[in-house]
Amino acid sequence: MTEKIKGIAASSGIAIAKTFILKNPDLSFERKTVSDKEAEKKKLDRALEVSKSELTKIKETAERELGKDKAEVFAAHLMFLSDPEFVGAIQNKIENEELSAEAALDDVSKFFIQTFESMKDNQYMQERAADVRDVSKRLLAHLLGVSFTSPASITEETVIIAEDLTPSDTAQLNRKYVKGFATDIGGRTSHSAIMSRSMEIPAVVGTKTVMGKAKEGELAIVDGLNGEVILDPTPEQIEEYQKKQAAFKEQQEEWKKLVHKPTRTKDEAHVILGANIGNPGDADGAVNHGAEAIGLYRTEFLYMGRDNLPTEDEQFEAYKAVLEKMDGKPVVIRTLDIGGDKKLSYLPLPEEMNPFLGFRAIRLCLERQDIFRTQLRALLRASVYGKLQIMFPMIATVGELREAKKILFEEKDKLTQAGTKVSDDIEVGMMMEIPAAAVLADRFAKEADFFSIGTNDLIQYTMAADRMNEHVSYLYQPCNPSVLRLISHVIDAAHQEGRWAGMCGEMAGDTIAIPLLLALGLDEFSMSATSILPARSQMLKLSQEELKQHKENFLKLDTAEEVVEYVKTNMI
């Protein structure tokens, strides 16, 4: 019987194929004590080694297929399997409580999961709970000698139906056979959603019921454009969605024609469309999707998934690679944005009640100048290989910006005096993600060469609402008039001082937000590489001068819902 299930559109496209239900293996076991503790420890060691071997292969595949930053999650999984706190706790339970390896693992993993999940205000730590589940499931399966179905084993065209896809599941998807997937849980920012967009696999997540309603091998439609799954579709529905699928593929081919075109509106206004990247390999995807710049290079991925700080030379090579690949196009490289919610095993930091508002980013760098100066030297050395723009994150006060620039110029002078070539054409800007800085944008514009608005944080700080908290996620409103007024003020302040203003948050690639941002005069839009061509296509149909006539109207509205309706009625 045909059934339509609503979910969250996680990755664009339409898939029509038979279902492959990815069931969790039966990992039940009898809880018991043991007399031969050494045998249990050896069993644990074997399971650990097999799991490490599997994860190493998955990590290598992910790096090759998805890029290094998407594969970092598997580096984290491998670290768990070598973490003395995690593994040591299991061994201690075997030794001291005479538990079987399975029971010891179960106790320890539950403790870690509950600990991470209890950190309600910390998105990063809550994500670690999913990592522990994924790692523990793999380890327990090997302890029990249970084989579980791997998505890599799929050899015919399918759409995967699952409760959730773990990062290791998603990394093993073969795009030749997996045409789409739908899950019960998850959101647009979950690991599986992010990876599906990178792989350009249509996906619908957060359906809540698809796993219980789907039948193995029945035909299904995954509509990643509208966030719907249709089980056992009628012949008429199949024909309708085949037409939609063909139309979308035709649209993609049209978008490809824009790869080498500049981004212009209908009235010939020019803006820059850039890509957000996490490692040098991502620059290839940016170029292939027509990026006119790198609007955000997140350098923290250089520091993650390892057991020591990256050297100056390692960083230099990474920055140089991106600058060379972009062949003279602007590259905005953000200095280290880590600490608080994103921890490094080799960099002890204080425990904090609210890490998003804590010791992180520029605050950490100004305190740990040894780390900061090393990165700045690497950036300065790389500057001669392209058009470098350095950006400081999490700036709250003019004093912080001045101190960061002072350190940068000190390192530049040292390199120059030592005979090292450094470009004389480096712009130095800042992230606009703290409301206090946005309000004072007119003063910051006298100190910074450019602003890049980080809407992911700016919105949640402005609305005092963690977007990952389901109870207040309704307050994560990019189109709220208060947010739009802040953005408008930042752009206007930049222009008054002859500076440019960009945006590197998710909002920059949103089809409803694009007309609003054009009306506000945003100069640069930076987004995921796969969003660039659809955005360029949309802008070709819009007149910036006409959109600007609506600015005063939408800024006077009361709610985000009214703004969205206004855009749909008057601006698209």
Secondary structure as UniProt FT lines:
FT   STRAND          3..6
FT   STRAND          8..11
FT   STRAND          14..22
FT   HELIX           37..66
FT   HELIX           68..82
FT   HELIX           84..97
FT   HELIX           101..117
FT   TURN            120..121
FT   HELIX           123..144
FT   HELIX           151..153
FT   STRAND          158..162
FT   HELIX           167..171
FT   TURN            175..177
FT   STRAND          178..183
FT   TURN            188..189
FT   HELIX           191..199
FT   STRAND          203..205
FT   HELIX           210..213
FT   TURN            216..217
FT   STRAND          219..223
FT   TURN            224..227
FT   STRAND          228..231
FT   HELIX           235..256
FT   TURN            257..260
FT   TURN            266..267
FT   STRAND          272..277
FT   TURN            280..281
FT   HELIX           282..288
FT   TURN            289..290
FT   STRAND          293..298
FT   HELIX           299..302
FT   HELIX           312..325
FT   TURN            326..328
FT   STRAND          330..334
FT   TURN            340..341
FT   TURN            345..346
FT   HELIX           355..357
FT   HELIX           361..367
FT   HELIX           369..382
FT   HELIX           383..385
FT   STRAND          387..392
FT   HELIX           398..417
FT   TURN            418..419
FT   STRAND          427..432
FT   HELIX           435..439
FT   HELIX           441..444
FT   TURN            445..447
FT   STRAND          450..453
FT   HELIX           455..463
FT   TURN            467..468
FT   TURN            470..472
FT   HELIX           473..475
FT   TURN            478..479
FT   HELIX           481..496
FT   TURN            497..498
FT   STRAND          500..503
FT   HELIX           506..509
FT   TURN            511..512
FT   HELIX           513..520
FT   STRAND          524..527
FT   HELIX           529..531
FT   HELIX           532..540
FT   HELIX           544..548
FT   TURN            549..550
FT   HELIX           551..555
FT   HELIX           560..570
//
